[in-house]
Amino acid sequence: MELKKFRDLRPEEIEVRVGNTIKDKNGNPKAFQLLLYKTSRTDMAILDETFGTFGWRNHFYQVKNTMVCSIEVYDEKTGQWINKDNGGDDDFTVEQVKAELSDSLKRAGSTLGIGRKLYTASKIYMVVDITENNTTKSYYQVKEIEYDETSITKLVVINKKTKEEVITYGVRNTSTNAQNNPKTTIGSGKGTIRPSEKDIIARFIAGLDADKLNMFIQWLDKTYHTTNYLDLSNEEGIMVVMKWKMK
């Protein structure tokens, strides 16, 4: 039995919010994370688009103190309803019930497959230095995004007000600004690196602070003329893992 597939989310359907603040050794804020997410309205719109207004339904129930949403979609081939359930966070102080309902619907939608590839953004270095224009109170948006079968392959995030590109992933950029700002991971992402080495390097990068990540990317650029480890060949990927003693 094969259910209909959901299309990938478009840039305008993806929200960007500020995550954790990164501090220097003196405890002063110096950078912050950006996180991608979708709203429950997007889930409902895509469900309507894929299955029709009357081709899906949902209901909510509670497990202990957790609100759970169950989304059911109708499979025309078998005449059966297929459901996926997931729970929302209860860590809300304003409009708690409404927020839990919305959060559980989004999570159930992800379980069903809507926007699931957004979770792969956690493997992309999405940290922005605090500047006059880019602060934790600024607003950001996705300008461009592309995917392969399982993950994000290209991502451009901009400052809504200044239109400055603050995250550029999977894009070859040879401008002076890009060369002087190596912490942004850029490149074509079309290397032949094996999935095993790719996953090892991704986990290694995720554990680095901003300074160590800059050091690693500068070394990558100097050694292999790319700032994106996805551009590496199979042999180069193995050498990087060995050189940096990644586990």
Backbone as numpy.savetxt, mean C-alpha at the origin, in Angstrom:
# Nx Ny Nz CAx CAy CAz Cx Cy Cz
-15.71 -23.65 -9.55 -16.55 -22.47 -9.55 -15.67 -21.22 -9.55
-15.91 -20.30 -10.47 -15.08 -19.11 -10.60 -15.96 -17.87 -10.46
-15.70 -17.10 -9.43 -16.45 -15.87 -9.21 -15.92 -14.76 -10.10
-16.73 -13.74 -10.28 -16.29 -12.58 -11.02 -15.12 -11.92 -10.29
-14.20 -11.33 -11.05 -13.05 -10.68 -10.45 -13.29 -9.18 -10.34
-12.82 -8.63 -9.25 -12.93 -7.18 -9.08 -11.78 -6.50 -9.81
-12.07 -5.38 -10.43 -11.00 -4.61 -11.07 -10.13 -3.95 -10.00
-8.95 -3.51 -10.41 -8.06 -2.81 -9.48 -8.58 -1.40 -9.22
-8.24 -0.87 -8.06 -8.68 0.47 -7.69 -7.96 1.53 -8.52
-8.70 2.55 -8.90 -8.13 3.69 -9.63 -7.56 4.70 -8.63
-6.68 5.60 -9.09 -6.06 6.57 -8.17 -7.08 7.36 -7.36
-8.15 7.81 -8.00 -9.14 8.63 -7.30 -9.96 7.85 -6.28
-9.85 6.52 -6.29 -10.59 5.69 -5.34 -9.75 5.33 -4.11
-8.51 5.80 -4.09 -7.59 5.47 -3.00 -7.34 6.70 -2.14
-7.45 6.52 -0.85 -7.19 7.61 0.10 -5.78 7.46 0.67
-5.19 8.58 1.05 -3.85 8.59 1.66 -3.94 9.29 3.00
-3.42 8.68 4.04 -3.39 9.34 5.35 -2.01 9.24 5.96
-1.73 10.14 6.86 -0.44 10.17 7.56 -0.45 9.12 8.66
0.62 8.33 8.72 0.76 7.31 9.75 1.70 7.75 10.86
2.60 6.88 11.25 3.51 7.16 12.36 4.51 8.26 12.03
4.85 9.04 13.04 5.90 10.06 12.91 7.23 9.44 13.29
8.26 9.72 12.50 9.60 9.19 12.75 10.45 10.30 13.38
11.13 9.97 14.47 11.91 10.97 15.19 13.40 10.70 15.06
14.20 11.75 15.18 15.65 11.59 15.14 16.14 11.13 16.51
17.46 11.02 16.67 18.03 10.49 17.91 17.79 11.40 19.09
17.44 12.67 18.81 17.14 13.61 19.89 15.65 13.67 20.21
14.87 12.84 19.51 13.43 12.82 19.77 12.64 13.84 19.00
13.27 14.52 18.03 12.57 15.54 17.24 11.95 14.91 16.00
10.69 15.24 15.66 10.06 14.69 14.46 10.83 15.09 13.21
11.13 14.12 12.35 11.87 14.44 11.12 11.21 13.89 9.87
10.30 12.92 10.02 9.63 12.33 8.87 8.35 11.65 9.33
7.57 11.20 8.38 6.32 10.51 8.72 5.98 9.50 7.62
5.20 8.51 8.00 4.75 7.50 7.05 3.47 7.93 6.36
3.27 7.43 5.16 2.00 7.59 4.47 1.38 6.21 4.27
0.09 6.11 4.42 -0.63 4.84 4.31 -1.74 4.97 3.28
-1.96 3.91 2.52 -3.03 3.87 1.53 -4.22 3.10 2.10
-5.41 3.57 1.79 -6.59 2.85 2.23 -7.77 3.17 1.31
-8.85 2.42 1.46 -10.07 2.66 0.68 -11.21 2.93 1.66
-12.27 3.51 1.18 -13.43 3.77 2.03 -14.50 2.72 1.75
-15.45 2.62 2.68 -16.56 1.68 2.48 -17.41 2.07 1.28
-17.46 3.37 0.98 -18.22 3.82 -0.19 -17.63 3.25 -1.47
-16.31 3.16 -1.52 -15.66 2.57 -2.69 -16.01 1.10 -2.82
-15.99 0.38 -1.71 -16.36 -1.04 -1.72 -17.78 -1.22 -2.27
-18.71 -0.42 -1.77 -20.09 -0.56 -2.20 -20.26 -0.22 -3.68
-19.54 0.81 -4.15 -19.62 1.18 -5.56 -19.09 0.07 -6.46
-17.99 -0.56 -6.05 -17.40 -1.63 -6.86 -18.26 -2.88 -6.81
-18.89 -3.16 -5.67 -19.82 -4.28 -5.58 -21.00 -4.05 -6.52
-21.53 -2.83 -6.56 -22.62 -2.50 -7.49 -22.18 -2.69 -8.93
-20.96 -2.20 -9.21 -20.43 -2.27 -10.57 -20.22 -3.71 -11.03
-19.76 -4.56 -10.12 -19.39 -5.93 -10.48 -20.58 -6.88 -10.48
-21.45 -6.75 -9.48 -22.55 -7.71 -9.33 -23.93 -7.11 -9.55
-23.99 -5.79 -9.72 -25.29 -5.14 -9.83 -25.85 -4.82 -8.46
-26.76 -3.86 -8.41 -27.31 -3.42 -7.13 -27.94 -4.56 -6.33
-28.57 -5.50 -7.04 -29.26 -6.59 -6.35 -28.47 -7.90 -6.38
-27.20 -7.81 -6.74 -26.37 -9.01 -6.81 -25.47 -9.22 -5.61
-25.61 -8.36 -4.62 -24.83 -8.53 -3.40 -25.65 -8.01 -2.22
-25.27 -8.43 -1.03 -25.94 -7.97 0.18 -24.98 -8.10 1.35
-25.26 -7.41 2.43 -24.40 -7.51 3.61 -25.23 -7.39 4.88
-24.69 -7.93 5.95 -25.30 -7.74 7.26 -24.20 -7.72 8.31
-24.53 -7.20 9.48 -23.55 -7.03 10.55 -23.97 -7.83 11.78
-22.97 -8.30 12.51 -23.22 -8.97 13.78 -21.99 -8.77 14.66
-22.13 -9.03 15.94 -21.04 -8.82 16.87 -20.49 -10.13 17.42
-19.16 -10.18 17.55 -18.48 -11.28 18.22 -17.74 -10.66 19.40
-18.25 -10.91 20.62 -17.77 -10.22 21.82 -17.93 -8.71 21.59
-16.83 -7.96 21.56 -16.95 -6.51 21.36 -16.58 -6.08 19.96
-16.45 -7.03 19.05 -16.02 -6.72 17.70 -17.19 -6.75 16.72
-17.32 -5.69 15.93 -18.34 -5.64 14.89 -17.82 -6.39 13.67
-18.64 -7.31 13.16 -18.26 -8.11 12.00 -19.24 -7.84 10.86
-18.71 -7.69 9.66 -19.54 -7.51 8.48 -19.43 -8.75 7.61
-20.57 -9.21 7.12 -20.60 -10.33 6.18 -21.12 -9.81 4.85
-20.31 -9.95 3.80 -20.72 -9.55 2.46 -20.99 -10.82 1.66
-22.16 -10.86 1.03 -22.54 -12.01 0.21 -22.71 -11.56 -1.23
-22.16 -12.32 -2.15 -22.33 -12.03 -3.58 -23.00 -13.22 -4.24
-23.77 -12.94 -5.28 -24.56 -13.99 -5.92 -23.82 -14.56 -7.12
-23.65 -15.88 -7.10 -23.00 -16.58 -8.21 -24.09 -17.11 -9.15
-24.18 -16.50 -10.32 -25.25 -16.86 -11.27 -25.12 -18.28 -11.77
-23.90 -18.81 -11.84 -23.70 -20.16 -12.39 -24.28 -21.22 -11.47
-24.11 -21.04 -10.17 -24.57 -22.06 -9.22 -25.87 -21.68 -8.52
-26.25 -20.40 -8.63 -27.44 -19.94 -7.94 -27.25 -19.87 -6.45
-26.01 -19.72 -6.00 -25.70 -19.69 -4.58 -25.16 -18.32 -4.17
-25.34 -18.00 -2.89 -24.75 -16.80 -2.31 -23.43 -17.20 -1.65
-22.36 -16.47 -1.95 -21.04 -16.71 -1.38 -20.72 -15.56 -0.43
-20.34 -15.89 0.80 -20.10 -14.81 1.76 -18.66 -14.81 2.27
-18.19 -13.61 2.61 -16.90 -13.40 3.27 -17.13 -12.44 4.44
-16.57 -12.77 5.60 -16.77 -11.97 6.80 -15.44 -11.43 7.32
-15.51 -10.27 7.97 -14.32 -9.74 8.64 -14.76 -8.71 9.67
-13.93 -8.54 10.71 -14.27 -7.65 11.81 -13.56 -6.32 11.72
-14.19 -5.28 12.28 -13.61 -3.94 12.30 -12.96 -3.63 13.63
-12.13 -2.59 13.64 -11.51 -2.13 14.88 -12.56 -1.48 15.76
-12.39 -1.62 17.08 -13.28 -0.92 18.00 -12.56 0.23 18.70
-11.41 0.63 18.14 -10.60 1.69 18.75 -10.99 3.04 18.15
-12.23 3.44 18.32 -12.72 4.71 17.82 -13.36 5.47 18.97
-13.14 6.77 19.03 -13.68 7.58 20.10 -14.84 8.45 19.63
-14.95 8.68 18.33 -16.01 9.51 17.77 -16.87 8.65 16.85
-18.18 8.72 17.01 -19.11 7.94 16.19 -18.66 6.48 16.12
-18.47 5.89 17.27 -17.85 4.56 17.35 -18.59 3.51 16.54
-19.90 3.42 16.70 -20.66 2.37 16.00 -20.56 2.56 14.49
-20.75 3.78 14.03 -20.68 4.06 12.60 -19.29 3.70 12.04
-18.25 4.06 12.80 -16.88 3.77 12.35 -16.62 2.28 12.31
-17.12 1.54 13.30 -16.92 0.09 13.32 -17.64 -0.57 12.14
-18.87 -0.11 11.85 -19.61 -0.65 10.72 -18.84 -0.44 9.41
-18.36 0.79 9.22 -17.62 1.12 8.00 -16.33 0.32 7.90
-15.61 0.21 9.02 -14.34 -0.49 9.02 -14.52 -1.98 8.74
-15.55 -2.57 9.35 -15.78 -4.00 9.13 -16.20 -4.28 7.69
-16.97 -3.35 7.08 -17.36 -3.54 5.68 -16.14 -3.48 4.77
-15.24 -2.51 5.03 -14.01 -2.41 4.22 -13.17 -3.67 4.33
-13.06 -4.19 5.54 -12.23 -5.38 5.76 -12.86 -6.61 5.10
-14.19 -6.70 5.19 -14.87 -7.81 4.51 -14.70 -7.69 3.00
-14.74 -6.44 2.49 -14.51 -6.22 1.07 -13.12 -6.65 0.64
-12.12 -6.36 1.47 -10.75 -6.80 1.18 -10.64 -8.32 1.19
-11.34 -8.95 2.15 -11.35 -10.41 2.21 -11.94 -11.00 0.94
-12.94 -10.30 0.40 -13.57 -10.74 -0.84 -12.67 -10.47 -2.05
-11.77 -9.48 -1.92 -10.81 -9.19 -3.00 -10.77 -7.75 -3.45
-11.61 -6.88 -2.89 -11.66 -5.48 -3.33 -10.47 -4.72 -2.75
-9.61 -4.20 -3.63 -8.48 -3.38 -3.18 -7.45 -4.12 -2.37
-7.41 -5.44 -2.47 -6.49 -6.21 -1.63 -5.03 -5.88 -1.92
-4.74 -5.48 -3.15 -3.35 -5.18 -3.51 -2.80 -3.95 -2.78
-3.69 -3.14 -2.19 -3.21 -1.99 -1.43 -2.34 -2.42 -0.27
-2.56 -3.62 0.24 -1.76 -4.11 1.37 -0.30 -4.28 0.98
-0.01 -4.42 -0.32 1.40 -4.58 -0.73 2.16 -3.27 -0.64
1.45 -2.15 -0.42 2.13 -0.87 -0.26 3.02 -0.87 0.97
2.78 -1.78 1.90 3.62 -1.85 3.11 5.06 -2.23 2.76
5.27 -2.82 1.58 6.62 -3.19 1.15 7.32 -2.06 0.41
6.59 -0.97 0.17 7.16 0.19 -0.50 7.57 1.21 0.56
8.74 1.80 0.41 9.21 2.77 1.39 8.42 4.06 1.23
7.39 4.24 2.08 6.52 5.40 1.98 6.73 6.31 3.18
7.89 6.95 3.21 8.23 7.87 4.28 8.60 9.21 3.66
8.05 10.30 4.21 8.27 11.64 3.67 8.95 12.50 4.73
10.01 13.21 4.34 10.68 14.12 5.26 9.77 15.31 5.57
9.79 15.76 6.81 9.02 16.94 7.19 9.71 18.19 6.66
8.98 18.96 5.87 9.49 20.21 5.32 8.43 21.29 5.54
8.70 22.46 5.00 7.73 23.57 5.14 6.40 23.20 4.48
6.47 22.52 3.33 5.25 22.17 2.58 4.68 20.81 2.96
5.55 19.89 3.35 5.12 18.53 3.66 5.19 18.29 5.17
4.04 18.34 5.80 3.96 18.13 7.24 2.90 17.06 7.53
2.79 16.70 8.79 1.79 15.70 9.17 0.37 16.24 9.03
0.23 17.54 8.83 -1.09 18.14 8.66 -1.43 18.42 7.20
-0.49 18.11 6.30 -0.75 18.28 4.87 -1.62 17.15 4.35
-2.17 17.35 3.16 -3.01 16.33 2.55 -2.33 15.79 1.30
-2.49 14.49 1.07 -1.80 13.81 -0.02 -2.79 12.97 -0.82
-2.43 12.68 -2.07 -3.30 11.88 -2.91 -2.48 11.04 -3.88
-3.10 9.95 -4.35 -2.45 9.09 -5.33 -2.65 9.70 -6.72
-1.56 9.95 -7.41 -1.62 10.49 -8.76 -1.62 9.38 -9.80
-0.78 8.37 -9.59 -0.69 7.25 -10.52 -0.52 5.95 -9.74
-1.08 4.88 -10.26 -0.87 3.56 -9.66 -1.06 2.49 -10.73
-0.20 1.49 -10.70 -0.29 0.35 -11.61 -0.04 -0.93 -10.81
-0.54 -2.05 -11.33 -0.43 -3.32 -10.62 -0.02 -4.43 -11.58
0.51 -5.52 -11.00 0.60 -6.77 -11.74 -0.48 -7.68 -11.14
-0.32 -8.97 -11.24 -1.37 -9.89 -10.77 -1.53 -9.89 -9.25
-0.47 -9.51 -8.54 -0.53 -9.64 -7.07 -0.21 -8.37 -6.29
0.41 -7.37 -6.90 0.89 -6.25 -6.10 0.99 -4.96 -6.91
1.32 -3.89 -6.20 1.54 -2.59 -6.82 2.91 -2.58 -7.49
2.97 -2.14 -8.73 4.24 -2.06 -9.46 4.67 -0.62 -9.72
3.72 0.30 -9.63 4.03 1.72 -9.85 3.13 2.55 -8.95
3.72 3.55 -8.29 2.94 4.39 -7.39 3.54 5.78 -7.34
2.71 6.79 -7.57 3.12 8.18 -7.43 2.12 8.87 -6.50
2.62 9.40 -5.39 1.80 10.13 -4.43 2.25 11.58 -4.41
1.28 12.50 -4.43 1.62 13.92 -4.46 1.00 14.66 -3.29
1.58 15.83 -2.99 1.01 16.76 -2.03 -0.18 17.43 -2.73
-1.36 17.37 -2.14 -2.57 17.90 -2.78 -2.45 19.39 -3.11
-1.83 20.15 -2.22 -1.76 21.59 -2.40 -0.67 22.00 -3.37
0.55 21.48 -3.17 1.69 21.92 -3.99 1.87 21.08 -5.24
1.23 19.90 -5.30 1.36 18.96 -6.42 2.76 18.34 -6.51
3.56 18.53 -5.46 4.90 17.92 -5.43 4.79 16.41 -5.29
5.60 15.67 -6.05 5.63 14.22 -5.93 6.47 13.85 -4.70
5.83 13.24 -3.72 6.52 12.91 -2.48 6.89 11.43 -2.41
6.19 10.58 -3.15 6.52 9.16 -3.26 6.52 8.80 -4.73
7.62 8.23 -5.21 7.71 7.80 -6.60 8.30 6.41 -6.62
7.48 5.42 -6.92 7.90 4.03 -6.89 7.63 3.38 -8.24
8.63 2.68 -8.77 8.45 1.99 -10.04 8.54 2.89 -11.23
9.13 4.10 -11.07 9.25 5.05 -12.17 10.70 5.46 -12.31
11.26 5.30 -13.49 12.63 5.74 -13.71 12.66 7.25 -13.82
13.43 7.88 -12.95 13.50 9.34 -12.90 14.96 9.73 -12.77
15.52 10.37 -13.77 16.95 10.71 -13.77 17.18 12.19 -13.48
16.18 12.88 -12.96 16.34 14.30 -12.67 17.31 14.50 -11.52
17.83 15.71 -11.41 18.78 16.04 -10.35 18.15 15.85 -8.98
16.90 16.25 -8.84 16.23 16.10 -7.55 16.15 14.65 -7.13
15.86 13.77 -8.08 15.75 12.36 -7.76 17.09 11.79 -7.34
18.17 12.22 -8.01 19.49 11.71 -7.69 19.95 12.19 -6.32
19.49 13.36 -5.91 19.89 13.90 -4.61 18.95 13.45 -3.49
17.94 12.65 -3.83 16.99 12.21 -2.82 16.80 10.70 -2.91
17.85 9.94 -2.58 17.85 8.51 -2.84 16.88 7.71 -1.98
16.28 8.30 -0.94 15.40 7.51 -0.08 14.12 7.12 -0.80
13.78 7.81 -1.90 12.61 7.42 -2.68 13.00 6.28 -3.61
12.39 5.15 -3.49 12.74 3.97 -4.27 12.18 4.09 -5.67
13.07 4.26 -6.67 12.62 4.41 -8.04 13.27 3.36 -8.91
12.80 3.22 -10.12 13.34 2.23 -11.04 12.22 1.59 -11.84
12.57 0.78 -12.81 11.56 0.16 -13.66 10.86 -1.00 -12.98
11.56 -1.64 -12.03 10.96 -2.77 -11.35 10.80 -3.99 -12.23
11.59 -4.11 -13.29 11.43 -5.19 -14.26 12.62 -6.15 -14.28
13.29 -6.30 -13.13 14.41 -7.22 -13.07 13.96 -8.67 -13.01
14.94 -9.57 -12.94 14.63 -11.01 -12.92 14.91 -11.61 -11.54
14.97 -10.76 -10.52 15.24 -11.23 -9.17 14.21 -12.28 -8.77
14.68 -13.35 -8.10 13.78 -14.43 -7.70 12.86 -13.98 -6.57
11.66 -14.55 -6.48 10.73 -14.19 -5.40 11.32 -14.38 -4.01
12.16 -15.41 -3.83 12.74 -15.65 -2.51 13.64 -14.50 -2.07
14.54 -14.05 -2.95 15.42 -12.92 -2.62 14.61 -11.62 -2.53
13.61 -11.48 -3.38 12.77 -10.27 -3.34 12.11 -10.14 -1.98
11.57 -11.22 -1.46 10.89 -11.18 -0.16 11.87 -10.91 0.98
13.07 -11.51 0.89 14.08 -11.29 1.93 14.49 -9.82 1.98
14.73 -9.22 0.81 15.14 -7.82 0.75 14.00 -6.91 1.23
12.76 -7.24 0.85 11.61 -6.43 1.28 11.48 -6.42 2.78
11.66 -7.59 3.42 11.58 -7.66 4.89 12.73 -6.89 5.53
13.91 -6.98 4.90 15.09 -6.26 5.41 14.84 -4.76 5.37
14.33 -4.25 4.27 14.07 -2.82 4.11 13.02 -2.35 5.10
12.00 -3.17 5.32 10.91 -2.78 6.22 11.41 -2.56 7.65
12.53 -3.17 8.01 13.06 -3.03 9.36 14.08 -1.93 9.52
14.38 -1.18 8.47 15.40 -0.13 8.53 14.78 1.21 8.90
15.54 2.02 9.64 15.09 3.39 9.87 15.49 4.23 8.65
15.11 5.50 8.65 15.31 6.34 7.47 16.78 6.47 7.08
17.66 6.65 8.07 19.08 6.84 7.77 19.70 5.57 7.18
19.39 4.42 7.77 19.95 3.17 7.26 19.39 2.82 5.89
18.12 3.17 5.68 17.54 2.91 4.35 18.21 3.77 3.29
18.47 5.04 3.60 19.19 5.90 2.67 20.56 5.32 2.34
21.24 4.81 3.35 22.56 4.22 3.16 22.48 3.01 2.22
21.46 2.17 2.45 21.30 0.98 1.63 21.00 1.35 0.18
20.09 2.31 -0.03 19.70 2.68 -1.40 20.86 3.38 -2.11
21.65 4.18 -1.41 22.82 4.80 -2.01 23.82 3.74 -2.46
24.01 2.71 -1.62 24.90 1.61 -1.99 24.37 0.87 -3.21
23.05 0.64 -3.24 22.43 -0.05 -4.36 22.63 0.74 -5.66
22.47 2.04 -5.58 22.62 2.90 -6.76 24.07 2.90 -7.24
25.01 2.96 -6.29 26.43 2.98 -6.65 26.89 1.65 -7.23
26.36 0.56 -6.68 26.83 -0.77 -7.09 26.13 -1.28 -8.33
24.80 -1.07 -8.42 24.03 -1.65 -9.52 23.30 -0.60 -10.37
23.55 0.67 -10.10 22.97 1.77 -10.89 21.44 1.74 -10.91
20.85 1.43 -9.78 19.40 1.49 -9.61 19.12 1.71 -8.13
17.99 2.37 -7.84 17.59 2.53 -6.44 16.39 1.66 -6.12
16.05 0.74 -7.01 14.93 -0.17 -6.81 15.43 -1.60 -6.89
15.35 -2.34 -5.80 15.87 -3.72 -5.80 15.11 -4.63 -6.77
13.91 -4.21 -7.21 13.17 -5.02 -8.18 13.79 -4.97 -9.57
14.76 -4.06 -9.78 15.48 -3.99 -11.05 16.63 -5.00 -11.12
16.95 -5.65 -10.00 18.10 -6.53 -9.94 17.86 -7.83 -10.71
18.95 -8.40 -11.18 18.88 -9.72 -11.80 18.87 -10.78 -10.70
18.67 -12.02 -11.08 18.69 -13.13 -10.14 20.02 -13.17 -9.38
21.13 -13.09 -10.11 22.45 -13.17 -9.49 22.71 -11.97 -8.58
22.29 -10.78 -9.03 22.51 -9.57 -8.22 21.71 -9.64 -6.91
20.49 -10.17 -6.99 19.67 -10.31 -5.79 20.33 -11.20 -4.76
20.91 -12.31 -5.22 21.62 -13.22 -4.31 22.81 -12.54 -3.67
23.56 -11.76 -4.47 24.73 -11.06 -3.95 24.33 -10.01 -2.90
23.23 -9.31 -3.13 22.77 -8.29 -2.16 22.44 -8.96 -0.83
21.72 -10.07 -0.88 21.34 -10.79 0.34 22.59 -11.24 1.10
23.57 -11.75 0.37 24.81 -12.21 1.00 25.63 -11.05 1.54
25.76 -9.97 0.76 26.56 -8.82 1.14 26.04 -8.18 2.42
24.74 -8.04 2.55 24.14 -7.35 3.69 23.73 -8.32 4.79
24.09 -9.58 4.61 23.83 -10.62 5.64 22.35 -10.63 6.06
21.49 -10.64 5.05 20.06 -10.65 5.31 19.61 -12.07 5.67
18.66 -12.17 6.56 18.16 -13.47 6.97 16.71 -13.62 6.56
